[in-house]
Amino acid sequence: MKNMTIACIFLTLLSCTPVVINTNISVQSGWIDDDTYTVKVTGANEETAIQKAKHQILKNIVDVRMRKNSRYTDIEIIREEFSIPLQNGIIINKTTIPDGLQIYFQIRDKGLKMKFQRM
């Protein structure tokens, strides 16, 4: 009986212990997998940051294609080609900083990496 009382007290104390969840999730820029690409940008507000992120992604596509000597480097055609992934892009992390807002903006599409490197 004495052991049962001690066990109940111990379990009661154990159940009152706070649960600590690690909120320091590591977010990275660049390729997450062949279908997911993330960029990190800073803007005065969310709308500005999203526009900068979309512009940065388009710039990165042009850079990759230029390095690969692709014939598909026209920014207008690329903008049209990637319009759906850019429209469906999401903010996966948002942090307020002294300069405004820092976001990680992510786009997803089947075969995205191959589309980036189109020859």
C-alpha positions in Angstrom: 0.0 0.0 0.0 2.9 2.3 0.9 4.5 1.6 -2.5 1.3 2.3 -4.3 1.0 5.7 -2.6 4.5 6.6 -3.6 3.9 5.4 -7.2 0.8 7.6 -7.4 2.6 10.7 -6.1 5.5 10.0 -8.6 3.1 9.6 -11.5 1.2 12.8 -10.6 4.4 14.8 -10.5 5.6 13.3 -13.7 2.3 14.2 -15.5 2.6 17.8 -14.4 6.0 18.2 -16.1 5.8 20.7 -19.0 6.4 19.4 -22.5 9.1 21.3 -24.4 8.8 21.4 -28.2 11.7 22.5 -30.2 10.5 25.5 -32.4 13.9 26.1 -33.9 13.1 24.5 -37.2 15.9 24.7 -39.7 14.7 26.3 -43.0 17.1 26.4 -45.9 17.2 28.1 -49.3 17.7 26.2 -52.5 16.6 22.8 -53.6 14.7 20.8 -51.0 14.0 18.0 -53.5 13.6 17.8 -57.3 10.1 19.3 -57.1 10.6 22.0 -54.4 12.7 25.2 -54.5 13.0 27.8 -51.7 14.4 31.4 -51.7 15.0 33.8 -48.8 14.3 37.5 -49.3 13.7 40.6 -47.3 11.0 43.2 -48.0 9.3 46.2 -46.3 6.1 44.1 -46.0 4.7 40.7 -47.0 3.6 41.8 -50.4 6.9 43.4 -51.3 8.8 40.3 -50.0 6.7 38.0 -52.1 7.3 40.0 -55.2 11.0 40.0 -54.5 11.0 36.3 -54.0 9.2 35.7 -57.3 11.7 38.0 -59.0 14.6 36.2 -57.4 13.3 32.8 -58.5 13.0 34.0 -62.1 16.5 35.5 -61.9 17.8 32.2 -60.6 16.2 30.3 -63.5 17.7 32.6 -66.0 21.1 32.2 -64.3 21.0 28.4 -64.4 19.9 28.4 -68.0 22.6 30.9 -69.0 25.3 28.7 -67.3 23.9 25.6 -69.1 24.0 27.5 -72.5 20.3 26.9 -72.9 18.4 28.5 -75.7 15.4 29.2 -73.4 16.6 32.3 -71.5 13.9 34.8 -72.5 12.6 36.2 -69.2 9.0 36.7 -70.6 8.8 33.1 -71.7 10.2 31.9 -68.4 7.7 34.0 -66.5 4.9 32.4 -68.5 6.4 28.9 -68.1 6.6 29.2 -64.3 3.4 31.2 -63.8 1.5 28.4 -62.0 4.3 27.4 -59.6 4.9 31.1 -58.8 1.2 31.7 -58.2 0.9 28.7 -56.0 4.1 29.6 -54.0 3.8 29.8 -50.2 5.6 31.5 -47.4 7.1 28.7 -45.2 8.7 31.0 -42.7 8.3 34.6 -41.8 10.4 36.7 -39.4 10.2 40.4 -38.5 13.5 42.1 -38.7 14.6 45.8 -38.3 14.5 46.2 -42.1 11.0 44.8 -42.4 10.2 41.2 -43.1 12.3 38.2 -44.0 10.5 35.3 -45.6 11.3 31.9 -47.1 9.2 31.5 -50.2 8.7 28.1 -51.6 7.5 26.9 -55.0 6.6 23.3 -55.9 5.9 21.6 -59.2 6.5 18.1 -60.6 9.9 18.0 -62.3 10.7 21.6 -61.2 14.5 21.0 -61.2 14.4 19.7 -64.8 12.4 22.7 -65.9 15.0 25.0 -64.3 17.7 23.3 -66.3 15.8 23.2 -69.6 18.2 23.1 -72.5 
